[in-house]
């Protein structure tokens, strides 16, 4: 029984030594994902080991758009920042707000399309797909280039969990839809809701 405890400590120390060995520029040996648990929103999500996180300090208010400078978004990515232009894509933004009772994923997705238009002036997604996130129904909205001028690829996921409408937004350089979709799917498969 004690040997198992020593083994766990030994493995933990070995992993910590690997992580703390410094940034040599070679990320090939440290590919295992890390899990971020949002203290503000109560979800967990896996992300690349070389990503950092800017945690939300408050929840979105009802009807508030998920602006990165608001303090109400969790931001994940390389050099995560409230200024998305300072990040090296891809990145992910997550936020949630209260929604009326009995709101489903389709209804929430309709609101999200309006939010995207308000924030980025992109009228309609290029593709829409029903998916599951954390065991809940969700809608994946794909915007190939949003906004049109100098825009990003956005995978904007609308999911409702226990009275909160979640925005999960993957963004990257335009033209990377096929390359990014498998990584997005892996990340979404790791999502769990704790509340």
N, C-alpha and C positions, 0 to 999 in steps of 0.2 A: 504494500500500500504506500509506504513512504518512498519507495523507489519510483513510483509513478509520479509523485509530487516533485521529486528531484528531476525526473525526466522532463516534466512540463517546464520547470524553472530553467533547465538547461536549454531547452528548445527556445523558450522566450528570450533568454539572454543571447543566444545565437542569432535569433531574428533581430533583436534590438541592435546587436553589433553590426549586422549587415545593413540595417537602415541608417544607423548613425555613422557609418564608415565615411560619409561625405559624398559630395556631388562630384564625382569624377567625370561626369558627362556620359558614362556608359550605363544606360538604364536597362540593358538587356538582362542583367542578373536579378533585377528587382521588378518583375512583371506581375506579381500577384496583386490582386485588387485590395483596396482598403475599404472599410465600411464607415460611412458617415452616418451618425444618428443625429437628427435635427432636434435640438432641445426646444425649439420654438414650435415646430409642427409635428413632432412625434413620429416621423417616418425614418426608415433606414434605407440607404442606397449604397451600392458598391461603386467605386470609381478607380481610375488608374492610380497606381502608386505614386506617380510623379505629379498628380494634381494636388492643389491646395484648396482650401475652403474659406469663404467669407460667410460667417453665420448670420442669419437674420436676428435682429434684436427685438423684433416685434412681429405680430401677425398683420397680414393685409386686412384692411377694413372692407366691409361689404361694398362691392362695386369698384374698389380701388385697383388700378392696373398694376401689374408686377414690375414696376420700374426698379432697376438695380440700385439706384441712388437713394431709394426710399427707406432702406434699413429693414424692409419686410421681405427680403428674398434671401434664400440660401444660394450662394454662387459657388460652383465647383468648376475647376479647370486648371490648366497650367497658368501659374501666376494669377490666380483668381483675384478679381478686383471689381469694385462697384463701377468702374469705368471699363466697360466691355472692350473698348478699342485698345486698351492696354494689355489685354489678354492674348495669349497664343491659342487660337481655336484648335480643336473644338472646346466647348464649354457647356455647362448645364446650369439652368436657373430653376429654382423650385420655390413656390409660394402657394398659399391657400387662403381662402376667405370663406366666411359663412355664406351658405346658400339656403334658399327657402326649403322647407321640408318637402320631401318627395321629389326633389330635383334629381333627374337621372343624367347619365353621361351625355346623351344626345342633347338634352336641353342645356346642359352646362357648356357643351361644345359650341352651341349656337351663340351663347354669351361670349365665349372665348374668341370666336370669329369677329364679333363686334369689338372686343378689346384689342385684337391685333390690328383691326382697321384704325381704331382710335390712336394706338401707339405708333403704328408704322405705315399707315395708309395703304395697306395691302387688302384689297376687297375680299377675295375668296382664296381658299387654299387651292393648290394645284392638285392635291389628292386628299382623300379622306378615307380612313380605314378604322373599322371597329376592332379593338384589341382588348386585352386584359392587363391590368397593372395591380399588383398586390392582391390579387383575387377579386378585384372589382372591375366592372365594365368600364371601358375607357374609349376615347376617340382620338386617333392620331391624325393631326392636320399637318400636311406637308406643304411648306412654302419654299419653292425652289430658289427664289431670289426675292428677299423681302427686307427692306423696301426695294423697289425696282432699281433705283440708282445706288450703286455701291452696296447692295444688300447682301445679307447672309442667307445660307440655307437654314431654315428653321424646321425642326420637327417639334410641333407644339402639341403636347398631350393634355387632354382634358379628362380628369377622373374625379368622381365624387366619392368621398369616404366619410361616413358618419357626420353628415351635415356640413362638410367643407368641400368646396370646389377647388381642386388642385390644378395649378399650372406646372407642368414639367416641360421645360423648353431646352431642347438641344440646338445649339447653333454652331455653324462652321462656315468655311468659305463656300461660295456657290459652286455647283457642279460636283459635289461630293456625296450625292444622295446614295448611290450604290455602295460606295466605300464605307459610309458612316452607318448605314442601316444595321448591319450585324452588330456593331459596337453598341448602338442604341438598344437593340433587342436584348443584348446581354445585360446592359445596365438596368433596363426596365424589369427583366426577370428577377433581379435582385431586390426590388423594392418590397418593403413590408411596412405596414401601417401599425403603429403601436397604440394609437388612440382610437 
